[in-house]
């Protein structure tokens, strides 16, 4: 084992220590821009003794296979020199990937007066759910403690906090304050779990904690910030906002943080909604899109997606397109138009009957002597997809697809139809959560007509069609999906919970049958415990469902 690293570079002996929590939004691969942001923050907080940036603030998280590029690491080293040069009066804790002797490490360094005064290597590498760090990194095996103004600070990186040993090791090496940098993604109810873990580390070691978390959207992940300082009893002394870039300086007297006014707690629906807005905004901005568009059907899924889009990037950059057919109810058209007026975005009505009839006429000889079925229904969705993709190409707009998790789970969606799009803001929302978030959004300002929320959901691809003609009620469906896809419960387990056996089997068959659709779907932000992409990786070619049906 490597001996603990203890530096006394700045043993200035003072009873007061000021630490700035820099909750910044870093972009993967934008090394110079991320460094510019960090240098500006160092300059703006020059009165502080130490500024702490989130995990991988220099390169963004997760960089994935960019880590395997030698030129990536060379450019990281160039930016580190710029950061070192900026640390004259204020020390900076900076996290980045580090290459040495054929191995990669996740590192947290402290720079001061142009020099590295502390170097810590992450010991616990997460390799579950959305994390894949063992693919890239070798773990460290020792504590790092450095001294600043007479106070010894122990360094940790994210997953280290979720295990007792690294914090205890730092405490044993003399740490009087723990400093932890994080890229901890948002998911529903995770904040409460996170607080319990952080509090446990403080109480176990009788030591305060400075916890700095990344903020921002990155493809399927969204980082919620919520950086904080806890005292040695696990009480929160300072807290940064949810899903916002923010900075806060916290003063310590001895080893005790001063208490600061805390922001109001963010309720569950509000926290999810804000995370989705942030994820959508960052996907648009970081990928350089000027605008977005979507098909606005008059149903609740597209209604919520439209509200998210307007809140994320502004009404002047959003276009909604209503594409009615013979089975589209008049109320759907009027509700869509009303919502677009409320939100102030561009709205177009483009009837698709001529397109659908043209396709049917062309296909009629090939469909001879076959009954009408979902093929004809799906043609409607695919005509809409063609129109929307044409508008996306013509105007350079990002097409948002509006499917929810319940539909994607059971394949109640059309490939190359309503699944067309480059980003899926609500793809990880069960239908029941779509309703809750829609109701929540209307508490902020009028955004979604009440009739859209209260009417029975329908794809409107056939006369008098209702979703429940093909699916169980959404509350039941969502609970079965949660049990099977998120908690890995068996048929027998679900039946024991009170669900009808045949209904359970039918839903599971649909989930397994539609893996090929989900693999072709657009990315979208994870907000539940287990999403259908990075969290749950199932083979398309898979005959295990037969064994499941024997339960």
N, C-alpha and C positions, 0 to 999 in steps of 0.2 A: 504494500500500500504506500502511495505517495504521502509524505508528511503534509499536514495542513499548511497552507500558504498564509502567513501573517505578515502584513506590511505595516510599517509605522512611518510611511512617507510624509504624512501630514499630522504629526503628533503635536498639535498646537495648544493643547490643554485649555479647553473652554467649557463652560457649563452649558452653553447653548449651541445647538446644531440645527441648521435649517436645511430641509430636504424638499426638493420640488418634485412632485409626481407629474410626469409629462405623458398624459394619455393621448397619444397621437395616432393618426390614421396613416399607416404606411402602405405603400403599393408594392406588390411583388415585382421585383426586377427593376424598379425605378431607383437605382442606387444613388445617383446624384441628387435627384429630387428629395428622396428621403433624408439624405445627408444635409441638404439645404435646410430642410425643416428642423432638423435636430440642432444645427449650428445656430439658426435663428432663435430657437428656444433657449439655448445656452446663453446667448447674448442677452435675451430679454429677461433672464432670471439670474443675472450675474451677482445679485445680492445673496444668492443661496450658496450653501457650501457644497451641495451635491444635487445633481439633477438625474433622475432615474427614468429611462425610456423602456418601453415594453419589449417583450421577447421578439427578437429578429426585427427590431424597428429599422435597422439599416437596409435589410433586403426584402422585408415583407414576409408574411407567414400564411401558408406554407409554400416555400419555393419549389418543393417537389424535385423533379429531376434536373432543374437548373443547378442543383447542388453538385451534379456530376461533371459540370463544365469547368475546366481549368481557367478559362477566361473570366468566368463569373467570380471565382475566388480572387483572381488578380485585380479585378475592378473593385471588389470589396476592400482589398488591402489599400488601394489608392484612396478610397473614401475614408478609411480609418485614419490615414495620415492627416486629412483635412480636419477630422473631429479632434484628434490629438492637439493640433495646432490651436483649436478654439478653446481648449480647456486651460485657461490661464488662472482666472480667479475662482472658477467653479469646476469641481470635479464632475465627470459624467460617467454614469453606468450604462454601457452599451452592449447589446446582445447581437451576435452574428455567428454565422457558420465559419469554422476554422479548420484548415487543412494542415496536417502535419504527418510526415513519414508514412504516407499512404492511407491515413485514417482521417475521417471527418469527425469533428466534435461540435456540439452546441455550446457556445461559450458566452460568458458574461464577463466583460472587462471593465475596469474603472480606470479612466484616464484623468491625469491632473498635471498641470504644468508641462504639457506636451509629452508626457511619458505614461506608460502603462504601469499602474501601481497595484493592480490586483487582477487576477485571471482565474476564473472558475469554469469548470467543465460540468455540464449537466449530468447528474448521476442516474436519474430515472427517466428512461426513454419510453413514452407511451406508444403502444403498438396495438391499439384496439379502437373500435368505432371508426372515427374519421382520421385517426392518427396512424402514421406509418414510419415512425422515426428510426426503428431498427433497420429499415432498408438503407439508411444513410449513415447513421452516427454510431460511434463507439462511446460507451458511457465513461464518464469520469468516476473517480473513486475516492475523492478526498474533499474535505471542507476548504473553503477559502474565507479568511477573515482579514480585513484591513482596518487600519486605524485612521480616523479623521477627527481632528480637533479633540483628541483624547477619548473618543468613543470607538469601540470596536464593532464593526458591522460585518455580519455574515451574509454571503451571497447564495441565492437559490434561483432556480429556473423552473417555473410552472409546475410540471409533474412532480418535481421534488417535494412540493408542498403536500401532495396527496399521499405521501408516505411518511411515517414518523421519523425514519432514520436520518435523512439528510439534515433536517432542522436540528435534531438532537446532536448530530455530529458537529454542526456549526456552533451550537451552544457549548459543547464540550471543548471546542477549540478556542473559546473565549468570547464568542459573539455576544454583544449586549443589545443589538438591534438586528433583526432579520430584514434583508432587502430582497424581495422576490420579483422577478420580471416574468410576464405571462402573455401568452396568446391563447386565452381560454375562450372557445367559441360559445356563443349564446345557444341555449335551448330552453324550452319551457320548464320552469321550476328549478333550473340549475342554480340560479343565484342563491336560493336558500341552502342548497347542498354545499355550495362553495363557501358560504359563510360558516357553516358548521365545521368544515375542514380547516379553514383558516383559524377559527377560534380554538380548535383542538391543538393546533401547533403552538399557539401563544400560551395556552394554559399549561400544556405539557412541559414547556420549557421556561415558563415564567419570563417571557420575553416579548417585547413589542414587535410589530410587523409592518413593514411598508410594502404594500402589494400594488403593483402597477400593471394594468392589463391593456392590451391592444384594443383599438376601436376601429370599425370599418368592415366593409363587405369584401369578400374574396371568393368569387364564383359561388360555390354551394355553402360557404361558411360566412357567418357574420359575427364579429367580435363586439361585445357590448360595453367594453370599458368597465365601469363600476369599480374603478381603482379605489383603494382605501388605506387607512392606517388604523391598526388596532393596538391597544395598549396590552400590557402583560396579562391582564385578566380576560382578554378577548372582547372588550368593549370597543366599539367603533368610535374613533376620535375625529376622523375626517373622511369625507366620502366624495368622490367625483361623480358626475352625472352619467346616466344611462345613455349609451349610443351617441355620445357627443365627444368631439375633440375638446380637451380641457386640460388646464394646468392648475395645480394648487401647491403652494408652499406650506409646509408644516414644520413648526418649530418644536424641538425637543429640549426640555430642561433636564439635564442629566440623561436618563434613559426613558423619560416619560414624555409622550407626545402631548402638546396642548390640545384642548378640546375645541372643535370648530362647529359652527352651525351645519347641520346635516340636511341634505335635500329631502323633500318629501318622498316617501316610498312610492315606487311605480307599481301599480296593480298589474295583474297577470296579462289581461287583454292589451293594456297600454304598452307593456313591455314588448309583447310580440309584435304589435302594430309598428312601434317605433323601430324595431329590429328589421322588419320587412321593408320599411321605407328607406332605411340606411342601406340595406343590401341592394335594393333596386337602384337607388341613386348612385352608389359606387360602381355597380356593374355598368351603368350607362356612361358615367363620367370617365371611369378608368379605362374603358374600351373605346372611348372617343366617339360615341354616338351623339348626333345633334338632337334627335327627337325619338319618340316611341309612338307606336300605334297598336291598336288591338281591335278585335271584333267585339262590339258591344251588343249583346243579344237581348237585353232586357231581363236576363237572369242574374242571380246573385253572385256567381263566380266572376263574371266579367265586370259586374258593378263594383265589387270590392277591388278588383285589379285596377280599374280606372281610378278609383279614389286613391289607391296607393301610388299610382303613376303621377297623378297631379300633385299629391303631397310631396313626392320625391323630387320632381324636377320642374314643376310649374306647369300651369294649364297651357301656356303658349307653346310648349314643346310636346304636347300630347294630342293625338288624333284618334277619334273613335269612329268606327265604321259599322253601321247597322246594315245587315244583308238579309232582308226578309225573303221568304218563300211562301208557297201556298199555305203552309201549316203554321206560319208565324202569327201569333195572336196580335190583334191591334193594340192591346194593352202593352205588349212587349215593345212595340215600336214607340209608343208614346212615353213609356217609362224610360227607355233608353234616351230619347230626345230630351226629356225633362232633366235627367241626370246630367247629360252633357251641358245643358244650359246652366244648371246649378253650379257646376264645376268650372265652366267657362272655357272648355276645350273645343277644338274643331270637331265637327260632327257631320258625317255624310251618310246618306241612305243610298245603297246600291242594291236594287232587287236582283236576285240571282236566277229567277225563273228562266230567262232566255238561255243562260249557260246550262242549267240543268236539263232543259228540254233538248238542247242541242246534243248533249252527251247521250241522253236516252235514245234519241233518234239514231245516232251513230251506232249505239250498242244494240239496238233492238234486234237486228238480224242475228247477232251473236248470242243474244239472250233468248232466242226463240224457244218456245215450249218450256220455259222455266218460270216459276211463280215469282212474284215480287217478294223481296225479303230485305234484310238490312243493307244489301248492296245498293239498292236505290236510295235508301236513307243516307248512306255514307257518301253518295255522290254529292248530296247537298253540302255536307261538311267539306268535302274536297274542293268543290267550286269556291267556297268561301276561303279556303286555304290558298288557292291559286290567286284570288284577288288580293288578299292581304300580302302575300309574298311579292306580288307585282308592285304594290305600293311601297313595300319595304325596299325593293331594289331601286325603284325610280327616285325615291326621296332620301335614301340612306337612313331610313328610320329603323330602329330595332323593333321587331315584331314581338310583342308579349303574348305568350300563350296563357290561357286562363283556366286550365284544368287544376282540380284540387286532388288531394291525396287519396280520397275515397274512390274517385273515378279512375285514377291511375292504378290503384291497387287491383281493381277488378276489370280493368280494360274498358270501362264505359266511356270511351273516347275513340277518335278516328285518326289512325295514322295518316299523315299527309293531308289532314283536314283540320280539325280543331287543335291537333297537336302541333301544327306548324308554329314555328317561332324560335327565337334565339334565347329567350329567358322566360322562366316560369315562376313568377313571384309567389304564387300560392300553392305550388306543387306539394309542399309538405304540410298543408293544412287539411285535416279531416273536414268533411262537410259541416259537421256540427260546430267546428271552430270557425269556419267561414261565416256562419250565422252570427256567432258571438262577436267576432271582430267587426262585422258590418253594423251591428247594433252599437258597439262601442264607438265606431267612427262617427255615427250620427249624434253622439253626445258632444262632439267637438263643434260641429256645424252641420247643416243639412248637406248630405252628400249622396245618399242612396234612398230613392223613394221607398216609402214604407211598404207599398204593395210588392215590391221586389223581394222584400224580406219575408212577407207573410204568405205569398202565394205558393202553391205546390210546385216544386221544381220539375222542369220538363226540358228535354232536348229539342222539342218541337220539330221532330223529323217525320212525324206521322200524325194523323188526326187524333186529337184528344190524348196525346201521349203524356204519360207521367213517369218519372224515374222509378217510382215504386211498382210500376208494372213489371219491371225487370229486376229490381233489387229489393232487398229488405229495407225497412225504414232506416234512415241514415243513422239514427242513434244506435240502433242494433248493429248495423253494418260497421260503423266505426269502432264499436267495442270489440267485435270479432276480429277486425283487421288489427287493432291494437294487441289483442291477445295472441294472435297467430304470428303476425309479421314483426311486432316490436318486442314481444315477451317470449316468443318461441313456444307457446302453449300448444298441446296436441288437441286433436278432436275430443278425446276423452276429457281432457282438462276443461275445455270450453263447455262441453255438455254438463260437466259437474258444476259449472258456474251458473247453469240454468238456461243455456241457449239450446234451441231446437237442433237436434243432431243433423237433420237433413239440410237445414239452413247453414249450419257450420260447414258441412261438406261442400255445399254448393259455392260458398264464398271462397273456401280454400282452393277449390278447383279453378275458380276464376283468377285468383291471385297467381297461382302457379302457371296457368295457361298464358298469362299476359306479360310474362317477364320480357319477352322479345319487344313488346311495345315500349316498356319503360326504358329499356336500353337505348332506344332511339329518341327518347324525349329530351327536351331542352333542360339545361341545368336550372336550378332554383335553390333558394336559401333553406337550409336546414333549421327548423325551429322545434321539432319534436325530439323525443328521446332517440328515435332510430328512423332515419329516412330511407328512401328506396334506392340510394346509390352508394355512396361511400360507406354508409353504416351497414347496409344489408347487401351482400354480394352473392347473388344466387346464379347458378348456371342456367342458361336458356334451355339447353338440352338436358332434361332432368325428369326422370321417371319415378322419383321417390314418392310423388303424390299418390301413387297406387297403394303403397304401404300405409300411408296416412289414412286412406279411406277404409282400412281394415279395423280402425279403432272402433 
